[in-house]
């Protein structure tokens, strides 16, 4: 459902950020803001700030920044619609009504959800009855406690074709809705619909809000055609978009920073009972792309836990192909393989939770499992077979959309091949039949760009750091100090200028807090100074230049400020001086920030151009690199503030 900006703004107006955040973070009033320990990082000194007037929070420890909706999404794993619904209820607002054309669909969904809830109650009652003795015996042999059975609302579907049908009819549900919900099997070739789940232990499947949307049934008859049977696709259930136990696991996953995906319902139930409440399971099929994305909403690196047999290994290998095209920086999966022949339920019952914890502590990264799979496919003893393996790995890596992750995978897999074959590691692959490709031919001389001064042979011209970037020239004592050694000797000119302006004019940081907080800074020292400035002003927003300088000096940043002040002496830096008037400061700082953002964009373009050069080694790609380097060199000089003034 789409939400109008007006509706979202009304929620924000009724709910201060501090009220929503305060349920998770202990906040203390600091001037016009609130401060507390980061909910995203473990820390001892508060670096998390909330500003009710501007409607946002900012975490200096993690860089997270957002409003009340994003906070719930990050800390509780809610989707945006779920966060809106939760906060609208808290604000006393009714959710927008669906359009007329959607009302019939919503009515149907509501009827089916009520029908499924009635079915769950029916199964629970049957499990407790005399008819459910065999099902209770099965659960007892699996070691499940009564509290666990009740918490997961496990039940029993009696061995009858009409028991559930008659029960639901007595409660006023139509046969048509019973079929649409998946609880009955019906169709044009079936004159009399009948119960789908018969003589089975029933596992309710719930959505993120805890509503029952489907069932899984485990057969008690060893001769049943299907050991496990799921509800079919219905208006409220889409198998590939749901994880069993996700609504219970989500809060726990956010507490632990971990989510465990196992193969079956029973494994997830057993793990939860053993203390691993952050456990979920796909619904009897291979992990889907949507399920991977659900896992990433709970943890950045979910653990995919597979049985130690060949079937478990094959399931892990299938998961590799599912995950690979969706990798993002900081988002991946790792694998935990159990001892051969055991599933999580078996391992816990035979060896205890400690054995399971040990197995989860021996996870393997995705790149290792990918290489293991490809290596196990064949014998690679001949040059032709080795070339085939390298080609296959190159093709797999090309499925990774993010260029930085792709480059790291190229290097890691090349290192693994080199180690396996006992040869010196070579450079990462550059694509099929390109310079640097293992086993590939070198480009012809006609294709190689003419050698130009400063262009290294066999590599892109002027790698990062080869283009001019003016360094500061601090005194020998300052250069050797523990605070700045190796870190402040070459701070980008414009970053230092921006920071110096904030030190001399603290009001600027208050007026533009959000822009300052999000400002990209390559030098770690400048990023820390920026954070110290914002932190100091959040504690006392009345600080003037001298007061801010004293605070920064006490925090150990005085020498860094001294270095920054020495560096900015050009005539165009007048706006950064302490005596500059307010309009001059704001205009100059905004102009410098615009140039800085442009410089950051040029560096990203240079990265892309270098990757393109590695792909084809063309003169065009080389010329593009030279062009970008020249522009970056020009913008790195102080004079760029004057020379490019007309470009903004």
Secondary structure, DSSP 4 states (H G I P E B T S, - for coil): ----HHHHHHHHHHS-HHHHHTTTS--EEETTEEEE--SSS--SS--EEEETTTTEEEETTT--EE-HHHHHHHHH---HHHHHHHHHHHHT-PPPPPPHHHHHHHHHHHHHHHHHHHHHHHHHHHHHSGGGHHHHHHHHHTT--HHHHHHTT-EEE-S-SSHHHHHHHHTT--HHHHHHTTSEEEETTEEEEEES--SEEEEEEE-TTS-EEEEEEEESSTT-S-SEEE---BTTB-GGG--BTHHHHHHHHHHHT--EEESSHHHHHHHHHTT-TTEEE-SSSPPPHHHHHHHHHH-TEEEEEE-SSHHHHHHHHHHHHHHHTT-BTTBEEEEEEPSTT--HHHHHHHH-HHHHHHHHTT-EEHHHHHHHHHHTTS---SHHHHHHHHHHHHHHHTT---HHHHHHHHHHHHHHHHHHHT----PPP-STTSTT-TTPPPPPGGGSPPP-TT--TTS-SS-TTSS--PPP---HHHHHSTTTTTTSTT--HHHHHHHHHHHH-HHHHHHTHHHHHH---SSHHHHHHHHHHHHHHHH-TT--HHHHHHHHHHTT-HHHHHHHHHH--SGGGGGGSTT--HHHHHHHHHHHHHHHHHHHHHHHHHHHHHHHHHHH--HHHHHHHHHHHHHHHHHHSTTHHHHTGGG-
